């Protein structure tokens, strides 16, 4: 049967073909065609082209968002039905489903073909993808919905479905927003509507909740219209300035939101009080571009790891050079010597090769009790060694809370002690390591100390919502392009 030409197949048989899932939206999606048998689109579709326009060589390819979601739901059909059976819910009592989606977007540098000849073009790509995190069923007469599916490996590239691939530099705000514009429009349309899709032969209704959490800080700032990460407004979650954050390291709460960023952008654009640039900037707390896509104010666990490890790597160098005892600024030469000593020691004792740019694997190896002992061998004074050990021990107590998928289950003790530990950590930084944290602190260190408990309380997890799945997908992308990242020697 399947081998007959497509148009002669009955609908029942079409259901068996990959990617052919009839579905409809109620009400119909605004500005999105109602046809459901669409494959891969040119990433610029959704923009009407004028007569004079030369067809741009494709710089982007994407799926239509709703088609991709349907396809992902169909992949989970078994799991959803299994979940219904486990909770012994029958078809008549379930009124509909809620689906929570994690969205991730990340830029990849240097994806040019590696075949030797020709000029090296700085080809960069951006991948946008989504993961179905959970599905819950609404039961007639019940207030709370019943969770029937949870993605157990939210950070595996297997659960992370690519939606859009673009050859764009993530810093090229105009092009990026132009290509993701239609995606945002579709996403907004889907929030207002519900999907009718047949599962196990019965039409079911689905509502989608989108949470953009798989972005690193650079991307969040770009999407939400904030200044770049070197800004005095160091946080994408609260309005703190760098100086405030280094004075008061722990007590901050999440205040920023997409809605507020939009309002602040309006203030920035119109300047209703005719203030000077500085006063205006202080009023809008660094929102100086139009927020383009809604993200969830959260912390990206992977980049948090990397950011903090970079910071510790620098503290280790400073301790080797006994910075705490100096009044002057060391020369480049001296710093280079400390770094060389640290690298040599780590390579010899831990088999840790120096890397050009800190990556996740290096960060995980560097932030261990074992690595600290190795570093302590180079630190002259016993008192400083104790301080370093305590600092890292505290960090290792805190880390599982933002790394683990379900902290309340996997590390309840560390979760309970988190605020206490971060308080002590902050005390150490502002006293023993004052030479480094006087009036300044890095973005991720601020978030680690100030915002983790609040996010965990709100979302139940930080690790599960991280960008790792998308990052692993980047590897696959490179693999399919038959092109290898430049590995460090």
CORZI-V873321 format. One record per residue. N is the residue number from 1. PSI is psi in radians with two decimals (none if undefined). NEAR is the number of other C-alpha atoms within 12 Angstrom. D_CENTER is the distance of its C-alpha to the mean C-alpha in whole Angstrom. Layout:
N & PSI & NEAR & D_CENTER
N & PSI & NEAR & D_CENTER
This chain:
1 & -0.80 & 13 & 45
2 & -0.40 & 17 & 41
3 & -0.02 & 11 & 43
4 & 2.76 & 11 & 45
5 & 2.53 & 11 & 43
6 & -0.77 & 17 & 40
7 & -0.29 & 12 & 42
8 & -0.14 & 13 & 45
9 & 2.56 & 17 & 42
10 & 2.77 & 15 & 43
11 & -0.70 & 16 & 39
12 & -0.68 & 16 & 39
13 & -0.58 & 20 & 39
14 & -0.59 & 22 & 37
15 & -0.46 & 25 & 34
16 & -0.26 & 17 & 35
17 & 2.51 & 20 & 33
18 & 2.39 & 20 & 30
19 & 0.01 & 26 & 28
20 & 1.58 & 26 & 31
21 & 1.97 & 34 & 30
22 & 2.42 & 31 & 32
23 & 2.86 & 34 & 30
24 & 2.83 & 28 & 30
25 & 2.41 & 32 & 29
26 & 2.16 & 21 & 31
27 & 2.86 & 19 & 31
28 & 2.59 & 22 & 31
29 & 2.38 & 24 & 27
30 & 2.28 & 19 & 28
31 & 0.36 & 19 & 28
32 & 2.32 & 28 & 27
33 & 2.65 & 20 & 30
34 & 0.01 & 21 & 31
35 & 2.51 & 18 & 32
36 & -0.11 & 28 & 30
37 & 0.89 & 27 & 31
38 & 2.41 & 25 & 28
39 & -2.37 & 22 & 27
40 & 2.31 & 22 & 25
41 & 2.76 & 27 & 25
42 & 2.34 & 25 & 25
43 & -0.30 & 36 & 22
44 & 0.05 & 32 & 24
45 & 2.63 & 28 & 26
46 & -0.28 & 24 & 26
47 & 2.19 & 19 & 27
48 & 2.34 & 12 & 31
49 & 2.58 & 12 & 33
50 & 3.00 & 8 & 36
51 & -0.75 & 7 & 39
52 & -0.29 & 8 & 39
53 & 2.29 & 10 & 35
54 & 2.34 & 9 & 35
55 & 2.08 & 14 & 33
56 & 2.43 & 13 & 30
57 & 2.43 & 13 & 29
58 & 2.10 & 18 & 26
59 & -0.10 & 26 & 23
60 & 2.60 & 30 & 21
61 & 2.44 & 28 & 21
62 & 2.89 & 34 & 20
63 & 2.71 & 36 & 21
64 & 2.39 & 38 & 22
65 & -0.82 & 41 & 19
66 & -0.63 & 47 & 22
67 & -0.72 & 38 & 23
68 & -0.71 & 37 & 20
69 & -0.74 & 40 & 19
70 & -0.79 & 39 & 23
71 & -0.72 & 33 & 23
72 & -0.68 & 34 & 20
73 & -0.69 & 42 & 22
74 & -0.60 & 30 & 25
75 & -0.51 & 21 & 24
76 & 0.05 & 27 & 23
77 & -0.88 & 24 & 27
78 & -0.85 & 17 & 28
79 & -0.69 & 25 & 26
80 & -0.79 & 33 & 26
81 & -0.68 & 30 & 30
82 & -0.78 & 20 & 30
83 & -0.71 & 23 & 28
84 & -0.73 & 30 & 31
85 & -0.76 & 17 & 33
86 & -0.69 & 15 & 32
87 & 0.21 & 21 & 32
88 & 0.94 & 17 & 36
89 & 2.23 & 25 & 35
90 & 2.85 & 19 & 37
91 & -0.51 & 24 & 36
92 & -0.49 & 15 & 38
93 & -0.30 & 20 & 37
94 & 2.11 & 29 & 33
95 & -0.36 & 24 & 33
96 & 3.09 & 31 & 29
97 & 2.63 & 37 & 26
98 & 2.36 & 34 & 22
99 & 2.24 & 38 & 19
100 & 2.23 & 32 & 16
101 & 2.29 & 37 & 13
102 & 2.26 & 38 & 9
103 & 2.45 & 46 & 8
104 & 2.59 & 47 & 6
105 & 2.32 & 46 & 7
106 & 2.49 & 45 & 8
107 & 2.58 & 39 & 11
108 & 2.19 & 32 & 14
109 & 2.74 & 24 & 17
110 & 1.26 & 26 & 20
111 & 0.55 & 31 & 21
112 & 2.69 & 26 & 24
113 & 2.44 & 23 & 27
114 & 1.33 & 21 & 28
115 & 0.35 & 13 & 32
116 & -1.19 & 10 & 34
117 & 2.90 & 9 & 36
118 & 2.92 & 9 & 35
119 & 2.65 & 11 & 33
120 & 1.98 & 14 & 30
121 & 2.36 & 15 & 27
122 & 1.35 & 16 & 24
123 & 2.22 & 21 & 22
124 & 2.72 & 28 & 19
125 & 2.76 & 32 & 16
126 & 2.33 & 43 & 13
127 & 2.35 & 45 & 12
128 & 2.25 & 46 & 11
129 & 2.96 & 47 & 11
130 & 2.74 & 47 & 11
131 & 2.32 & 47 & 12
132 & 1.95 & 44 & 15
133 & -0.71 & 40 & 14
134 & 2.70 & 35 & 18
135 & 2.28 & 35 & 21
136 & 2.66 & 34 & 23
137 & 2.40 & 36 & 27
138 & 2.19 & 29 & 29
139 & 2.41 & 25 & 32
140 & 2.34 & 18 & 36
141 & -0.10 & 10 & 37
142 & 2.47 & 12 & 34
143 & -0.88 & 9 & 32
144 & 2.56 & 13 & 29
145 & 2.76 & 24 & 27
146 & 2.18 & 29 & 27
147 & 2.08 & 26 & 24
148 & -0.19 & 31 & 25
149 & 2.34 & 30 & 22
150 & 2.29 & 26 & 19
151 & 2.04 & 30 & 17
152 & -0.49 & 20 & 18
153 & 1.27 & 23 & 15
154 & -0.23 & 37 & 12
155 & 0.30 & 36 & 11
156 & 2.55 & 29 & 14
157 & -0.22 & 24 & 14
158 & -0.52 & 24 & 17
159 & 0.01 & 32 & 15
160 & 1.83 & 38 & 12
161 & 2.18 & 41 & 14
162 & 2.43 & 39 & 14
163 & -0.65 & 39 & 15
164 & 2.27 & 41 & 16
165 & 2.25 & 38 & 17
166 & 2.47 & 38 & 18
167 & 1.48 & 34 & 20
168 & 2.64 & 34 & 18
169 & 2.30 & 28 & 17
170 & -0.29 & 34 & 14
171 & -0.19 & 24 & 16
172 & 1.45 & 20 & 19
173 & -0.72 & 26 & 18
174 & -0.91 & 18 & 21
175 & -0.73 & 21 & 20
176 & -0.83 & 37 & 17
177 & -0.56 & 30 & 18
178 & -0.72 & 24 & 21
179 & -0.66 & 37 & 19
180 & -0.16 & 39 & 16
181 & -0.96 & 24 & 19
182 & -0.60 & 32 & 21
183 & -0.78 & 39 & 18
184 & -0.72 & 33 & 17
185 & -0.76 & 27 & 21
186 & -0.73 & 32 & 21
187 & -0.76 & 36 & 18
188 & -0.66 & 24 & 20
189 & -0.65 & 28 & 23
190 & -0.46 & 33 & 22
191 & -0.53 & 28 & 21
192 & -0.03 & 21 & 25
193 & 2.95 & 24 & 26
194 & 2.60 & 28 & 26
195 & 2.31 & 35 & 26
196 & 2.05 & 29 & 30
197 & 2.43 & 33 & 29
198 & 2.17 & 24 & 32
199 & 2.30 & 30 & 31
200 & 0.67 & 18 & 34
201 & -0.04 & 15 & 36
202 & 2.44 & 17 & 35
203 & 2.27 & 22 & 34
204 & 2.74 & 33 & 31
205 & 2.36 & 31 & 29
206 & 2.40 & 35 & 25
207 & 2.50 & 35 & 23
208 & 2.45 & 34 & 19
209 & 2.08 & 30 & 17
210 & 2.34 & 35 & 13
211 & 1.94 & 32 & 10
212 & 1.60 & 37 & 7
213 & -0.22 & 45 & 5
214 & 0.82 & 45 & 2
215 & 2.49 & 45 & 3
216 & 3.03 & 40 & 5
217 & -0.65 & 40 & 8
218 & -0.79 & 31 & 10
219 & -0.69 & 41 & 8
220 & -0.81 & 42 & 8
221 & -0.63 & 40 & 12
222 & -0.78 & 35 & 13
223 & -0.56 & 44 & 12
224 & 0.14 & 39 & 14
225 & 0.32 & 39 & 16
226 & 2.83 & 41 & 16
227 & 2.85 & 30 & 18
228 & 2.98 & 25 & 16
229 & -0.17 & 24 & 15
230 & 0.03 & 21 & 19
231 & 2.77 & 27 & 20
232 & -0.44 & 28 & 22
233 & 1.70 & 34 & 20
234 & -0.15 & 34 & 17
235 & 2.44 & 45 & 15
236 & -0.02 & 47 & 13
237 & -0.52 & 39 & 14
238 & 3.04 & 32 & 18
239 & 0.19 & 32 & 20
240 & 2.56 & 36 & 21
241 & 2.93 & 31 & 23
242 & -0.74 & 30 & 22
243 & -0.78 & 23 & 26
244 & -0.76 & 25 & 26
245 & -0.51 & 36 & 23
246 & -0.38 & 34 & 25
247 & -0.91 & 24 & 28
248 & 1.72 & 27 & 26
249 & -0.42 & 38 & 23
250 & -0.61 & 32 & 23
251 & 1.53 & 26 & 24
252 & 2.64 & 29 & 21
253 & 2.81 & 27 & 20
254 & 2.13 & 25 & 17
255 & -0.44 & 22 & 19
256 & 2.59 & 33 & 17
257 & 2.85 & 28 & 16
258 & -0.78 & 29 & 16
259 & -0.82 & 22 & 20
260 & -0.67 & 25 & 21
261 & -0.67 & 39 & 19
262 & -0.76 & 26 & 21
263 & -0.74 & 25 & 24
264 & -0.63 & 31 & 24
265 & -0.71 & 30 & 23
266 & -0.76 & 22 & 26
267 & -0.77 & 28 & 28
268 & -0.70 & 31 & 27
269 & -0.71 & 21 & 28
270 & -0.39 & 15 & 32
271 & 1.10 & 22 & 32
272 & -0.42 & 14 & 35
273 & 0.19 & 13 & 36
274 & 0.92 & 15 & 37
275 & 2.91 & 17 & 35
276 & 2.88 & 13 & 35
277 & -0.75 & 18 & 32
278 & -0.76 & 14 & 31
279 & -0.71 & 16 & 32
280 & -0.76 & 24 & 30
281 & -0.67 & 28 & 27
282 & -0.58 & 23 & 27
283 & -0.71 & 26 & 28
284 & 0.04 & 32 & 24
285 & 0.81 & 36 & 23
286 & 0.23 & 38 & 21
287 & 1.88 & 41 & 20
288 & 0.26 & 34 & 22
289 & 2.87 & 29 & 21
290 & 2.14 & 30 & 20
291 & 2.32 & 31 & 17
292 & -0.70 & 34 & 16
293 & 2.45 & 39 & 14
294 & 2.21 & 33 & 13
295 & 2.77 & 37 & 9
296 & 2.20 & 38 & 10
297 & 1.82 & 41 & 10
298 & -2.94 & 47 & 8
299 & 2.35 & 48 & 8
300 & 1.95 & 46 & 5
301 & -0.73 & 40 & 8
302 & -0.86 & 41 & 8
303 & -0.40 & 38 & 8
304 & -0.81 & 42 & 10
305 & -0.88 & 39 & 13
306 & -0.77 & 32 & 13
307 & -0.77 & 33 & 14
308 & -0.63 & 37 & 16
309 & -0.68 & 35 & 18
310 & -0.75 & 29 & 19
311 & -0.79 & 28 & 20
312 & -0.65 & 34 & 22
313 & -0.67 & 35 & 23
314 & -0.67 & 27 & 25
315 & -0.76 & 37 & 26
316 & -0.78 & 44 & 28
317 & -0.78 & 35 & 30
318 & -0.63 & 35 & 31
319 & -0.63 & 39 & 32
320 & -0.65 & 35 & 34
321 & 0.13 & 31 & 35
322 & 0.89 & 31 & 36
323 & -0.55 & 28 & 35
324 & -0.42 & 29 & 36
325 & -0.03 & 20 & 39
326 & 2.63 & 13 & 39
327 & -0.34 & 9 & 40
328 & 3.02 & 10 & 39
329 & 2.19 & 17 & 37
330 & 2.65 & 19 & 37
331 & 2.85 & 12 & 37
332 & -0.69 & 10 & 35
333 & -0.83 & 12 & 37
334 & -0.83 & 18 & 37
335 & -0.74 & 23 & 33
336 & -0.67 & 18 & 33
337 & -0.76 & 18 & 36
338 & -0.73 & 29 & 33
339 & -0.74 & 26 & 31
340 & -0.72 & 22 & 33
341 & -0.77 & 26 & 34
342 & -0.82 & 37 & 31
343 & -0.75 & 30 & 30
344 & -0.78 & 21 & 33
345 & -0.80 & 29 & 33
346 & -0.64 & 33 & 30
347 & -0.73 & 21 & 31
348 & -0.85 & 16 & 34
349 & -0.54 & 20 & 33
350 & -0.01 & 24 & 30
351 & 0.62 & 17 & 30
352 & 1.87 & 23 & 27
353 & 2.45 & 26 & 27
354 & 2.51 & 28 & 26
355 & 2.65 & 21 & 23
356 & -0.83 & 13 & 23
357 & 2.36 & 18 & 19
358 & 2.28 & 28 & 17
359 & 3.01 & 25 & 15
360 & -0.75 & 24 & 14
361 & -0.73 & 20 & 17
362 & -0.74 & 29 & 19
363 & -0.74 & 29 & 17
364 & -0.65 & 29 & 18
365 & -0.61 & 26 & 22
366 & -0.63 & 42 & 22
367 & 1.11 & 40 & 21
368 & 2.78 & 27 & 24
369 & -0.63 & 23 & 28
370 & -0.79 & 21 & 29
371 & -0.64 & 35 & 28
372 & -0.73 & 39 & 29
373 & -0.73 & 25 & 32
374 & -0.74 & 30 & 32
375 & -0.67 & 42 & 31
376 & -0.47 & 32 & 34
377 & -0.42 & 25 & 37
378 & -0.13 & 30 & 36
379 & 2.11 & 31 & 36
380 & -0.83 & 19 & 40
381 & 2.42 & 18 & 40
382 & -0.65 & 15 & 40
383 & -0.78 & 16 & 39
384 & -0.62 & 30 & 36
385 & -0.75 & 26 & 35
386 & -0.78 & 22 & 35
387 & -0.78 & 28 & 33
388 & -0.80 & 38 & 30
389 & -0.74 & 31 & 30
390 & -0.73 & 26 & 30
391 & -0.84 & 34 & 27
392 & -0.63 & 37 & 25
393 & -0.73 & 24 & 26
394 & -0.76 & 31 & 25
395 & -0.74 & 39 & 22
396 & -0.47 & 31 & 22
397 & -0.62 & 30 & 23
398 & -0.61 & 39 & 20
399 & -0.79 & 38 & 17
400 & -0.45 & 36 & 18
401 & -0.70 & 43 & 17
402 & -0.07 & 46 & 13
403 & -0.64 & 38 & 13
404 & 2.67 & 30 & 15
405 & -0.72 & 30 & 14
406 & 1.43 & 27 & 17
407 & -0.67 & 30 & 18
408 & -0.52 & 25 & 21
409 & -0.73 & 16 & 22
410 & -0.53 & 18 & 21
411 & 1.07 & 22 & 22
412 & -0.65 & 21 & 24
413 & -0.81 & 18 & 26
414 & -0.60 & 28 & 23
415 & -0.77 & 33 & 22
416 & -0.65 & 22 & 25
417 & -0.02 & 23 & 26
418 & -0.89 & 35 & 22
419 & -0.72 & 30 & 24
420 & -0.85 & 23 & 27
421 & -0.74 & 32 & 25
422 & -0.55 & 38 & 23
423 & -0.84 & 25 & 26
424 & -0.71 & 27 & 28
425 & -0.79 & 34 & 25
426 & -0.70 & 35 & 25
427 & -0.79 & 25 & 29
428 & -0.79 & 27 & 29
429 & -0.74 & 38 & 27
430 & -0.15 & 25 & 29
431 & -1.29 & 19 & 33
432 & -0.64 & 28 & 33
433 & 0.53 & 30 & 30
434 & -0.54 & 22 & 31
435 & -0.42 & 24 & 32
436 & -0.47 & 29 & 28
437 & 0.45 & 29 & 27
438 & 1.80 & 22 & 30
439 & 0.02 & 20 & 28
440 & 2.69 & 29 & 25
441 & 2.63 & 39 & 22
442 & 2.75 & 35 & 18
443 & -0.86 & 41 & 15
444 & -0.55 & 38 & 13
445 & -0.70 & 39 & 17
446 & -0.81 & 44 & 17
447 & -0.70 & 45 & 14
448 & -0.72 & 48 & 15
449 & -0.65 & 43 & 19
450 & -0.56 & 39 & 19
451 & -0.22 & 39 & 16
452 & -0.89 & 46 & 15
453 & -0.67 & 37 & 18
454 & -0.72 & 31 & 17
455 & -0.74 & 34 & 14
456 & -0.67 & 34 & 15
457 & -0.66 & 21 & 18
458 & -0.80 & 16 & 17
459 & -0.21 & 26 & 14
460 & -0.28 & 26 & 16
461 & 2.67 & 35 & 13
462 & -0.78 & 43 & 10
463 & -0.72 & 38 & 10
464 & -0.48 & 41 & 10
465 & 0.18 & 50 & 7
466 & 3.07 & 46 & 5
467 & 0.18 & 44 & 4
468 & -0.70 & 42 & 7
469 & -0.74 & 42 & 9
470 & -0.68 & 42 & 8
471 & -0.68 & 36 & 9
472 & -0.61 & 29 & 12
473 & -0.53 & 34 & 13
474 & -0.66 & 37 & 13
475 & -0.78 & 23 & 16
476 & -0.72 & 24 & 18
477 & -0.82 & 28 & 18
478 & -0.69 & 25 & 20
479 & -0.78 & 16 & 22
480 & -0.48 & 13 & 23
481 & 0.04 & 18 & 23
482 & 0.87 & 15 & 26
483 & 2.37 & 20 & 24
484 & 2.48 & 21 & 23
485 & 2.63 & 20 & 21
486 & 2.07 & 16 & 23
487 & 2.58 & 13 & 24
488 & 2.56 & 12 & 25
489 & none & 7 & 29
